[in-house]
Amino acid sequence: MSMTTQAISPLWETMPLQKTVRTQEKPAAGSLFADVFKNAIENVREAEDDVAKKEYLLSTGQLDNPAELNMATYKAEAALSILTQLRERALNAYSELSRINL
């Protein structure tokens, strides 16, 4: 009796982790602030997706260098830290502006 094995295919090829729908909109005046946050959020999503892919590859034995997972994890942590700092600074600026008496 002969047994054949099938190659393991990554899950993200059949079911993507994040479905991003991008629409082509004309940027409105003053949307630089929103664009900064959108880019930061997109960076976090991409970094987390990269970590998930590398974890999958490592767990299935397809990742040759395990240090790549560590580097991807550090990048994801840095992207999340930057996003958190941006949010905190924006909230602080909003608080300062709301205290101004006109």
N, C-alpha and C positions, 0 to 999 in steps of 0.2 A: 504494500500500500504506500503510495507516494503522496507526500503532503507538499503543497505549494504555499509559499508565503507571499503576501501582498505588501507592497511598500506602504508605509504610513504617510498619509497626506495631511498637511497642516489644516487645522480647522478654519483658519481665517480665510482660506481660499474658497471654502464653500459657504461659510457664515461669517462675514466680517464683524469684528468687534464693535466698531462704531460706523454707522452709516452717516456720512456727512453729505448734506445737501447744500450745495453752494449755488446761490442765485447771483446773477449778474445785475447788481443794482448800482446806480450812480451814487457815489458818495455825496452825502449832504454836507453843507457847510458846517464846520465845527465837529465833524465826525472823527477827527484825529484821536480824540480821547477814547471813543468807542473802539476804534481800530486797534489801539494799543491793547485794550483788554481782550478783544477778539483774537488777536495774534497770540497773546499770552495763553489764553484758554486752548487755542489750537495747538500750541507747542506742548502743553501739558498732555493733551489727548494723544498726540503723536508719540510723545515719549513713553506714555503708559502703554500704548499699543506695541511699541518696539520692545518694551520689557516683557509683555505677554508673549510676543513671538519668540523672543530669545529664551524665555522660560520653557516654552513648548519644545523648542529645538533642543535645549539641554536635556529635558526629561525624556525625549525620544532618542537621544544619542546622536543627533544630527549637528550639534554645535561643537566645532573642533576646539574652540578656545573659550573656556568657562569665564575668563576675565571679561569677555564681551558683555556678559549678563551683568556683571558688577558695574561696568562702565555705563550701560544703559540704565541701570538702577540709579546711579549717581546723577545722570542727566535728568531723569524723571524727578528726582528729589529736588534738584536745582531749579527746574522749571516750575515745580509746585511752590517752592520757596519764593521765587520771584513773583509769581501770581499772588501769593499771600501778602507779600510786601506791597505790591501795587494796590491791592484792595485796602490794606491798612492805611496807606498814605492817602488814598482817595477819600476814605471815611474821615480821616483827620482833617483834610482840606475842607470837606463838606461841613464838618463841625465848626471849623474856624469861620467859614463864610456865613454859617447860620447865626453866629454870635455877633456879627457886625450889625450895628444899629444904623439905620438910614435916616 
